[in-house]
Amino acid sequence: MNTPFRFTTCRAGSESTLKRDIATHFAGELTPAFMKPQFITWKVRSPGFSPPRTLSTFARVSGISLGLCKTIAELVDHARKLTTKPIRLHVFPRVTPEDGIEAAQWQRIDALEAEITRALLQSGVQLETRLPYVAGDLVLDVIVGETDAEPLFLGHHEHQASSHTQPGGLPRIALPGDVPSRAWLKLEQALAWRGWDQLDLRGQTALDLGCAPGGATYALLQRGMNVLGVDTGEMDPSVLQLAKTQGVRFDHWRTAAGRINLTALPQEVALLLSDINLAPPLVLPQIARIQEGIQARRLILTIKLNTPALEDRAHEFIDAIRDWAPAPVFATQLAANRREICVCAG
């Protein structure tokens, strides 16, 4: 018989979207049970129903619920009953600001993780720490509340290709004060999610659609990429200065993506990036046309879903991208996303 509860975490403000998405796709088989900000558990209504490992694009992490734990000893008891094989330990905060978690909060999490690790090892639970992650790795999720008085929430999930390797899908990246825009953080989180932050991108070319004022371009230049940015808007002066400092090239085409002459684009594009502030039915055909011309090896697309009607069509837009993007295609809502999702391909 299936475990009767599942859990999900999400960004602040996406709780209602997540509930709507699961209600649409699971037709009453999953109903909301326990809710707190950025966290929902789900009752499995039919004993024979087996939900997929990932419940929703709007769920940053989802898995099987083990319930609340008031003590670490209680947590250890649950862990010992899970499996005799090694498990990965993910300890992360439930409430996550969109611009990144402060260092003091991570210090609190790290201290708790060290205490849990000692208790698990002393009890004979084996912890897996090897890299890279492998599909099927069992991950024990420990979700930490806003205060020490709040019980821990415990769950587990199996790692798969679309999963985050960072606990809670929260890479330890905060928005610096000196970058041109929040697009810097969204790009860095997308790279970390796919493991592309470990790639050597120096000297390669990126095409950044909707680049102004330059947050994502700034991040690419920091990584030593040459960038062609396309946007009718102005770029922050720091972008040009950084390109000069880094000894890389930045070109700015002051035009709309839909008017790009494909024959003028670079022949080798390692990364196609888009953060155009238009609804998907308008922007996706433009990106598809450009991708057909350049055949970029990797794509990072921020898909704007600024209304409930667009949010409810998220799966439709992801499927459309699969028709022309390099495989594999994965989608999630990053911690830094607002009413948008991130799609990575390649």
Buried (B, 14 or more C-beta within 10 A) or exposed (E): EEEEBBBBBBBEEBBEBBBBBBBEBBEEBBEBBBEBEBBBBBBBEEEEEEBEBBBBBBBBBBBBBBBBBEEBEBBBEBBEEBEEEEBBBBBBBBBBBBBBBEEEBBEBBEEBBEEBBEBBEEEEBEBBEEEEBEEEBBBBBBBBBEEEEBBBBBBBBEBBEBBBBBBBBBBEBBBEEEBBBBBBBBBBBBBBBBEBBEBEBEEBBBBBBBBBBBBBBBBBBBBBBBBBBBBEEEBBEBBBEBBEEBEBBBEBBEEBBBEBEEEEBBEEBBBBBBBBEBBBEEBBEBBBBBBEBBEBBBBBBBBBBEEEEBBBBBBEBBEBBBEBBBEEBBBBBBBBBBBBBBBBBB
